[in-house]
Structures are given as structure tokens and as C-alpha cells.
Amino acid sequence: MASFLLRRLADGLLVLLGVALTVFGLFAVLPGDPAALLAGQRTDEATRAAIRADLGLDKPLPEQLGRYLNDLAPVSVHADTPANRARYGYVRLLGVGNGRALVLKAPYLRRSFQSQRPVLVILLDHLPGTAVLALAALALAAVVGIGLGVVAALRPYGWLDQTLLATSVLGISVPSFVAAIFIALTLGFYWAPWTGLPLTGQLVEIDPFTGPHVVWRNLVLPALALGIRPLAVITQLTRSSLLDVLRQDYIRTARAKGLSTRQVVVRHALRNALNPVITAVSGWLASLLAGAFFIEYIFNWKGLGAVTLRAVENLDFPVVMGATLFVAGLFVVVNILVDVLYAALDPRVKLA
């Protein structure tokens, strides 16, 4: 187990390095000047040059990349000054000469170009909105998808089964942002008088008289739009897995003992059929966190997606890089947990 975790963590660090290099390369070729956006188009070149120097954008690209990776690395080399101690919060390990030291610290995501707030603080402020949206979509997909999969498996090849299969294929094929636009227009705009669901809104709204309060109905449309694709996948996976289990000899034995269909399905078949489904549900969580970006933009939902897209528009490199690395890190951690969970559920699987 320990060797497996260490190997997967090493693979995860390589993934994060690849993500950092990719995002840095994309920003290097993007048109636009962050200094011009910060200073305004009417300022002189000297002011823009001073802003570039303050942000470290006047250095050659390899040096900028090296400095950023050095900030991200938990073990790195920095000038041992009071300002750096306050900025990085590091623990000094040993001196390496010229006033520099090898230090141990948390990965430093820098500060936003636009607001000068720490990127980690910005991400943590917006994470709850995305997490609630992703968990709601996942819960909807799991409950409804497993239920529809069981219904389809109990009546295979009938009209209901064929209808559910065709609908699930459509749900898998349609991109989430296209489904989001359709849902927003139909349920949140044209049919709003009957559904009572708003087109946009936040989970927590502030009333001038009663203060902040949770508005759950604002969560319905974005969660539905985000959960359509995993719902379709879970429906097909549950149906396929349950059909395989229902053909097993021990199911025939249970039926021969006089157990009802409900008892056979709930006590015996469904428990074994849900192993691959649970793995899929666990793996979808990180995907939903990433997929929520465009859903948040369409429904004006306050989360990581909204702040990241706004940072892209403003060429706010530290926020974009921080958000991308944050989501990539979640993918790595969730994938490791899924492997461990699958091995715990199925004793035939060994973590080698």
C-alpha cells in the first residue's frame, strides 16, 4: 500500500508539472499585456515598464518559469530576508551562501495581478460555491441514475429500457454547456412562471432586512445542467452491471429459494452490481469540479469557474495558474482515493 501511494503521488507530481508548463506556455503566447490592463491604455510606457518589473514580467520567459516553479516547490531556495519569511512562511533548513537558504514551505501561488489578494485566499473564497454545485450534481446523478439503471435492467429490451438507453446516449453526447443553455432558456426563462426557478442566482443571498439566507432553488438548474452527463453514464453502467449480476448462479439459487424479486435485487444483486458504479461516481467528482466552470458562467454562479474565466479575460496569470493547479491536484487525489476504494470494495483487486 505504501509503495503504491508513493508511486501514485510521484505520478501526480509529474501531472501537476505538466499542467504548470502547459498553462505557462499558453500565457506566453497569448496576445495582450497584463501591465497595460492594470495601468490603463492611456498611461506612458515608463509606467507600464515599472508595473512589469514589479510583477516580474520583464524577465526572460525561462527565468519567469523557473521562479514560478521555485515558488510552487515545497523545498526550494530563496533569499533569506524578513520580506520573504513573511511572504512564504517558510522553515529554514540550511544556508546555501550569498544570503540564500534551502527552505521548507507550502506551495506559494502568489498574488492576483488585479486585486493583489493571495491567490489561495481567492480560491478558498470561491471553492464552497463550486463544491456545493458539484456535490449536488453528483448526488442527483447517482440517485436518479442508479434508479433508472435498475428499472432498465429489470425490464430489459422493452420499450422503457430502449427509451432510457436512447435518452442516456443523448445525455452523454450533448456537451454540458449546450445542455446548460437549453435548460436555462426553457426552465429558467420561458417556463419560469410555472417552474418558479430563476435563471441566475447565488446559493447565499443577502436580504437587506433579514440578512444572508440560503436559497436552494437557485441551485436546481445549474445542478441539473451539470449532472446530466454523469446521470446518463451511471444509468447505463448500472443497467449493464446489474444485468451481468442477475445472470449469475447465486442469483438463480436465491430465486429458487423463493425470494421475491425485490429481495433478490436489493439484498444480493444490487450490492455486487454497485462496485463499478461507486468507482465511477467517485471519479466523477473531480470531473464535475472542472466541468462546473462553464456552467457557473452561464448561470452566473459564484465559484471557481467564474473567478477563473474572469482572470483569463484580465490576463491574471497567478489566478488562472492557481485554479488550474488546484483542480488538477483534486483530480490526482480523487483518482488515488478511487483506486484505494475500489480495492477495498473488491478483494480481487490488489494495489500493486
C-alpha positions in Angstrom: 0.0 0.0 0.0 2.7 2.5 1.0 4.7 1.8 -2.2 1.5 2.2 -4.3 0.7 5.6 -2.7 4.3 6.9 -3.1 4.3 5.8 -6.8 0.9 7.4 -7.5 2.0 10.6 -5.7 5.1 10.8 -7.8 3.0 10.3 -10.9 0.6 13.1 -9.6 3.5 15.5 -9.2 4.6 14.9 -12.8 1.0 15.6 -13.9 1.0 18.9 -12.0 4.3 19.8 -13.5 2.9 19.2 -17.0 -0.2 21.3 -16.2 2.0 24.1 -14.9 4.2 24.0 -18.1 1.2 23.9 -20.4 -0.6 26.9 -18.7 2.6 28.9 -18.6 3.2 28.2 -22.3 -0.3 29.2 -23.2 0.0 32.5 -21.4 3.4 33.1 -23.0 1.8 33.1 -26.5 -1.5 34.8 -25.6 -1.9 38.4 -27.0 -2.3 41.2 -24.5 -0.3 42.9 -21.8 -1.3 42.5 -18.1 0.6 45.7 -17.3 -1.4 47.6 -19.8 -4.7 46.3 -18.4 -3.6 47.3 -14.9 -2.3 50.7 -15.8 -4.8 51.7 -18.4 -4.3 52.2 -22.1 -3.5 56.0 -21.8 -0.5 55.6 -19.4 3.0 56.0 -20.7 5.5 53.2 -21.4 7.6 54.0 -18.3 4.6 53.3 -16.0 3.9 50.0 -17.8 7.6 49.0 -17.6 7.5 49.7 -13.9 4.5 47.5 -13.4 6.1 44.7 -15.5 9.2 44.9 -13.3 7.1 44.8 -10.1 5.2 41.7 -11.4 8.4 40.0 -12.7 7.2 40.2 -16.3 10.3 41.9 -17.5 12.4 38.8 -17.1 13.1 36.3 -19.8 10.4 33.5 -20.1 12.7 30.7 -18.8 13.6 32.8 -15.8 9.9 33.6 -15.1 9.1 29.9 -15.3 11.9 28.9 -13.0 10.9 31.5 -10.4 7.3 30.3 -10.5 8.2 26.6 -10.2 10.5 27.6 -7.3 7.6 29.3 -5.6 5.5 26.1 -6.1 8.1 23.7 -4.8 7.7 22.7 -1.1 11.5 22.5 -0.9 13.1 25.5 -2.6 15.8 28.1 -2.5 15.1 31.7 -1.5 16.8 34.8 -0.4 16.6 34.6 3.4 15.1 38.0 4.1 12.4 39.2 6.5 10.2 40.1 3.5 10.5 36.5 2.1 9.9 35.0 5.5 6.6 36.9 5.7 5.6 36.1 2.1 6.4 32.4 2.1 6.1 31.5 5.8 8.9 29.0 5.3 11.0 27.0 7.7 14.7 27.5 7.1 16.6 24.2 6.6 20.2 25.3 5.8 22.1 28.2 4.2 23.4 27.8 0.7 25.5 31.0 0.5 25.0 34.6 -0.7 22.3 35.2 1.8 20.1 32.4 0.3 18.7 29.3 2.1 17.1 26.0 1.4 13.6 26.2 2.9 10.5 24.1 3.6 7.2 25.8 2.8 3.7 25.3 1.5 3.4 25.8 -2.3 3.1 29.6 -2.9 0.5 30.6 -5.5 1.5 34.2 -5.5 -1.0 37.2 -5.6 -3.6 38.3 -8.1 -2.4 40.9 -10.6 -5.7 42.6 -10.4 -6.6 42.6 -6.7 -3.2 41.9 -5.1 -5.0 39.3 -2.8 -3.3 36.0 -2.3 -4.5 33.5 -4.9 -5.1 30.8 -2.3 -7.4 33.1 -0.4 -9.3 33.9 -3.6 -9.7 30.2 -4.5 -10.8 29.2 -1.0 -13.4 32.0 -1.0 -14.9 30.7 -4.2 -14.4 26.9 -3.6 -17.6 26.4 -1.5 -19.9 27.5 -4.3 -18.3 25.1 -6.8 -18.1 22.3 -4.2 -21.8 22.6 -3.4 -22.7 22.7 -7.1 -20.6 19.6 -7.9 -21.8 17.6 -4.9 -25.5 18.5 -5.7 -25.0 17.4 -9.3 -23.3 14.2 -8.3 -26.0 13.3 -5.8 -28.7 14.0 -8.4 -26.8 11.8 -10.9 -26.2 9.0 -8.5 -29.7 8.7 -7.1 -31.6 9.1 -10.3 -29.0 7.3 -12.4 -29.0 4.2 -10.2 -32.8 4.2 -10.0 -33.2 4.4 -13.8 -30.5 1.8 -14.3 -32.3 -0.7 -12.0 -35.6 -0.1 -13.8 -34.0 -0.7 -17.2 -32.2 -3.8 -16.0 -35.4 -5.4 -14.5 -37.3 -4.9 -17.8 -34.5 -5.4 -20.4 -35.1 -4.8 -24.1 -38.6 -3.5 -23.6 -39.8 0.0 -24.7 -38.9 1.6 -21.4 -35.4 0.1 -21.5 -34.9 1.3 -25.1 -36.2 4.7 -24.3 -33.9 5.1 -21.3 -30.9 3.9 -23.4 -31.6 6.4 -26.2 -32.1 9.2 -23.7 -28.9 8.4 -21.9 -26.9 8.3 -25.2 -28.3 11.8 -25.9 -27.3 12.9 -22.4 -23.7 11.6 -22.9 -23.4 13.2 -26.4 -24.6 16.7 -25.6 -21.9 19.0 -24.2 -22.7 20.3 -20.7 -22.6 23.9 -21.8 -25.1 23.2 -24.6 -27.4 21.4 -22.1 -27.0 24.3 -19.7 -28.1 26.9 -22.3 -31.1 24.8 -23.2 -32.1 24.3 -19.6 -31.6 27.9 -18.7 -33.8 29.1 -21.6 -36.6 26.6 -21.1 -36.9 26.1 -17.4 -35.4 29.4 -16.2 -36.8 31.8 -18.8 -39.7 30.6 -20.9 -41.3 28.2 -18.3 -40.2 30.3 -15.3 -43.8 31.3 -14.3 -44.6 27.5 -13.9 -41.3 26.2 -12.6 -40.6 29.1 -10.3 -36.9 28.6 -10.9 -34.6 31.7 -11.5 -32.3 31.9 -14.5 -29.4 33.2 -12.3 -28.8 33.4 -8.6 -26.5 32.5 -5.7 -26.8 29.9 -3.1 -26.5 32.5 -0.3 -28.3 35.8 -0.9 -28.3 38.8 1.4 -31.7 40.3 2.2 -31.5 44.0 3.4 -33.9 43.2 6.3 -33.2 39.6 7.3 -29.5 39.3 6.3 -27.9 36.3 4.5 -30.0 33.3 3.8 -29.7 30.1 1.7 -31.9 29.9 -1.5 -31.9 26.3 -2.5 -34.0 26.8 -5.6 -31.1 28.8 -7.2 -29.1 25.5 -7.1 -31.6 23.4 -9.1 -30.9 24.5 -12.7 -27.1 24.6 -12.6 -27.0 21.2 -10.7 -29.4 19.7 -13.3 -27.3 21.0 -16.2 -24.0 19.8 -14.6 -25.4 16.4 -13.6 -26.9 15.3 -16.9 -23.8 13.7 -18.4 -22.9 11.6 -15.2 -26.5 10.7 -14.8 -26.6 9.2 -18.3 -23.3 7.3 -17.7 -24.4 6.0 -14.3 -27.7 4.8 -15.8 -26.0 2.8 -18.5 -23.3 1.5 -16.1 -25.9 0.4 -13.5 -28.0 -1.3 -16.1 -25.1 -3.2 -17.7 -23.6 -4.2 -14.3 -26.9 -5.4 -12.9 -27.8 -7.4 -16.0 -24.4 -9.3 -15.6 -25.0 -9.9 -11.9 -28.6 -11.2 -12.5 -27.2 -13.9 -14.8 -25.0 -15.3 -12.0 -25.7 -18.7 -10.5 -26.2 -17.4 -6.9 -29.0 -15.2 -8.2 -30.8 -18.3 -9.6 -30.2 -20.0 -6.3 -31.7 -17.1 -4.4 -34.8 -17.1 -6.7 -35.1 -20.9 -6.3 -35.3 -20.4 -2.5 -38.5 -18.4 -3.1 -37.1 -14.9 -2.5 -39.1 -12.1 -4.2 -37.6 -10.0 -7.0 -37.2 -7.1 -4.6 -35.3 -9.2 -2.1 -33.1 -10.7 -4.8 -32.3 -7.3 -6.3 -31.8 -5.3 -3.0 -30.1 -8.0 -0.9 -27.9 -9.8 -3.4 -27.7 -8.4 -6.9 -27.5 -4.6 -6.4 -24.9 -4.8 -3.7 -22.4 -6.5 -6.1 -23.5 -4.5 -9.1 -22.7 -1.2 -7.5 -19.0 -1.7 -7.2 -18.2 -0.3 -10.7 -20.9 2.4 -10.2 -19.3 3.6 -6.9 -16.0 3.8 -8.6 -17.5 5.8 -11.4 -19.3 8.1 -9.0 -16.1 8.8 -7.1 -14.2 9.5 -10.2 -16.8 12.0 -11.5 -16.4 14.3 -8.5 -13.2 15.9 -9.8 -14.6 16.0 -13.3 -17.6 17.9 -12.1 -15.5 20.4 -10.3 -13.7 21.1 -13.6 -16.9 20.9 -15.7 -18.6 23.4 -13.4 -16.6 26.3 -14.9 -18.8 27.0 -17.9 -22.0 26.1 -16.0 -21.1 28.8 -13.4 -20.6 31.3 -16.2 -23.9 30.6 -17.8 -25.9 30.7 -14.6 -23.8 33.5 -13.0 -22.9 31.2 -10.1 -20.2 32.3 -7.8 -17.5 29.7 -7.8 -14.0 28.8 -9.1 -15.3 28.8 -12.7 -16.5 32.4 -12.6 -13.3 33.7 -11.0 -11.1 31.8 -13.4 -12.8 32.9 -16.5 -12.7 36.5 -15.3 -9.0 36.0 -14.6 -8.5 34.8 -18.2 -10.2 37.9 -19.5 -8.0 40.1 -17.4 -4.8 38.1 -18.1 -4.5 37.5 -14.4 -1.9 34.7 -14.7 -1.5 33.8 -11.0 -5.2 33.2 -10.5 -5.6 31.1 -13.7 -2.5 29.0 -12.8 -3.6 28.6 -9.2 -7.1 27.5 -10.2 -5.8 25.1 -12.8 -3.3 23.5 -10.5 -5.9 23.3 -7.7 -8.3 21.4 -9.9 -5.5 19.2 -11.3 -4.5 18.4 -7.7 -8.0 17.4 -6.9 -8.0 15.0 -9.9 -4.8 13.4 -8.7 -6.1 13.0 -5.1 -9.5 11.7 -6.1 -8.1 9.2 -8.6 -5.8 7.8 -5.9 -8.7 7.5 -3.4 -10.8 5.8 -6.1 -8.2 3.2 -6.6 -8.0 2.5 -2.9 -11.8 2.5 -2.6 -12.1 0.0 -5.4 -9.6 -2.3 -3.8 -11.4 -2.1 -0.5 -14.8 -2.9 -2.2 -13.5 -5.7 -4.4 -11.0 -8.1 -2.6 -9.9 -9.4 -6.1 -8.2 -6.1 -6.8 -4.7 -5.8 -5.5 -2.8 -2.5 -5.2 0.5 -3.5 -6.8 
